[in-house]
C-alpha cells in the first residue's frame, strides 16, 4: 500500500523508481527527477510518468546499459541495510528523500520507517543512487589512470 500524498509523489513515486532500477542506476535520481520527470507545472501525471520511466527501463535493458549483476548487488546491499539500527535507517531515508527532491519529500521519514515495503524501496533506491555515483566516478577517471601513485 502506498502512503498518500497530495500529488503524484511520495511512496508511489519511490516505488516507481525502485521498480525501474536500471533507469536510476543509469541517470541518477536527481537528474531523472529534476530534468526528465518534472514539467514547469510540477510532476507529470502518474500514468504518463510511469509509462515514460518504464520505456526508459526497457531501453536501458536492451542496450545493456547497466550490468544486471550490479542491480542484484544493489538489491542485496539494500536487504543488508534493512538490518541497520533505526538511527542509521533514519539517516539513509532522509538522505535518499533529499536526493530524490520535492517529489519524494511528500512523504515523511517516520512514515517510511513504519512501512516495511516503502522502507525496502527507499533502501533499494539508496543503493541505486550509490551505484550511479560509482558509475559516474569511473567514467570521470582519465583513461589509462591507475589508483596507485609512484613515489
C-alpha angles and dihedrals in degrees: 000000000000121000111244123255131179093242134015103299137072117078095348090058092045089052091049091054094045090050091057103047099163091060092053093043091048102043103019122237096263095054092041095052101038102039107023108033105034127080124201085262097053133273120347121254117281097251095047094046093045093050092047094050091046091052090050089050091052092049092048090050093049091049091045085230093159123036110245089222089060090055090049091050089051090052092051091046090052091051090051091049089055087070092059122115115272093252091057091045090052090052092049094047093048092047093048094048090050091049089051092052133209094337091064096036089076086088125065123233092237091055091052092050091052095051112066094196093052091043090053090052092048092049091049090048088051092054091047090052088053090048090053091050091050091049091051092048091052092048091049093055113102114254113265095016120141130210094231125079128216121236 
